[in-house]
Amino acid sequence: MVKDHGSSEGDASDRKEQLSKKAKDETQQTLERNPYLMGKRRFIGLLSSLGVSGLSLSYLSQENAAAKTDNPKKEIPITSYIVSKEYSDADQEEPVVETVPREEWAEIIAAEKLSKDIKKEVVSQTEYDDIYSGVRTANNGGKEVVVKLISTDLFEIEIDGVTEKVDKSEGGQVKYEYSSTKSPSEEEVQTIREIVSEASQSLGTVSIDLGGDTEKVEIPTTVETDKEKLIGKFDDKYRPVVGGIEQRVYVRRSPYHTHGTTCSTAGWGYMLTAGHNFDLPSDDRNYRRVHQPSHGATGNFVGERDEVIFEQVNDTVRRDAATWIVEDDIRVQQCIASEGGGCRGAFYSIVTEDKIKSEVGNLSYTMEKQGTATGRTDGHITEWEPDWNNVTISADSDKGDSGGPMYVDPEDHNPYSLAGLAFANPENGRTRGMSIEWVLDEFGLSLS
């Protein structure tokens, strides 16, 4: 009898392939059950596929992620804040790691969709478009959509041809120049309540796709009115020079200037502000003198222009940031200004883009803006544009606020956490800025 060696060898090869495939499948199942057994590169690849940003990835490790979650696919770890080594007294910057449950993402996504749909309904049926429609955590722990109608304790007067608002709660003292925002009447509030009620009945059950599975999420909706408090111009003399104060940029031998706001010191001897603050008519476009306070072209010189980024798309500004170099004899301090020339705290950490996008629409997460036109205002994150690193918050701003800091105060996180650099007022009740993560990376600077 002759043996069929070819058949025997073929069977052995098939068995070898089957065993190899079985081993790979078992390894894959083991890694799916415990991603922390992956190699570092594969683990980072997993987090990247879940949408974690590059900055978060650079501070995340299997060790600090494992300290927060047993399963990073169900509870996604992100770097939410980066704390300066000066504050933490460490050898390097320290990350603050948080997790976002996938179930919460489902509610956030559903609520954001409903929030946009509800606002479209209100705007399409009324002439009142100055509303804030966002997401917050309800008393039961779930998400709810809140439509906010904003009013103020302010009335308008005209002084020397300039319309100003006067704060009635401050005894009628003129505090700042500011353009008018119409407060809703009682009839408008009632009309909007009815529109929202009808829309929520038809739109309140939201279908979303989560990991390939379609889920239906019930999201409640409510309408509220709110009052906004606007304070200060921050146009006093500040020495040392700090963030959130008046700056004016002059061209040599010319009275022409722009009026803006400082954001924050960065590195050694640099101050951040908006790029268009240096957009001046001059043959010598590289010569820009910065003054603070700006009561003339002499005597208040504090620095000169350094780098400027200013990009537009279809006449809409998308990227806008600059640095100026502080004069050797001018002291600066990593601090945010208080009224009357003082200082109320330091920016010792930044808010990451991952944290920003995880808090979009969350009315419980407050972000402030400080500028020399409208002072200090606050609101929630209403929009995140990842292609241009733009963050928009529901806080008023006006000409002169450009360059000012957008930040989270110690009531929400300690220390003060710088989130953005304001550059635009896209509509009443809004401030748009560059994410500070992008700004610092682009200029190669840090808060340390």
Buried (B, 14 or more C-beta within 10 A) or exposed (E): EEEEEEEEEEEEEEEEEEEEEEEEEEEEEEBEEEBBEBEEEEBBEBBEEBBBBEBBBEBBBBEBBBEBBEBBBEBBBBBBBBBBBEBBEEEEBBBBBBBBEBEBBBBBBBBBBBBBBBBEBBBEBBEBEBBBBBBBBBEEEBBBBBBBBBBBBBEEEEEEEEEBBBBEEEEEEEBBBBBEBEBBEEEBBEBBBEBBEEBBEEBBEBEBEBEEEEBEBEBBBBBEBBEBEBBBBBBBEBEBBBBBBBBBBBBEEEEEBBBBBBBBBBBEBBBBBBBBBBBBEBEEEEBBBBBBBBEEBEEBBBBBBBBBBBEEEEEEBBBBBBBBBBBEEBEBBBBBBBEEBEBBBBBBBBBBBBBBBBBBBBBEBBBBBBBBBBBBBBBBBBBBEEEBBBBBBBBBBBBBBBBBBBBBBEEBBBBBBBBBBBBBBBEBBBBBBBBBBBBBBBBEBBBB
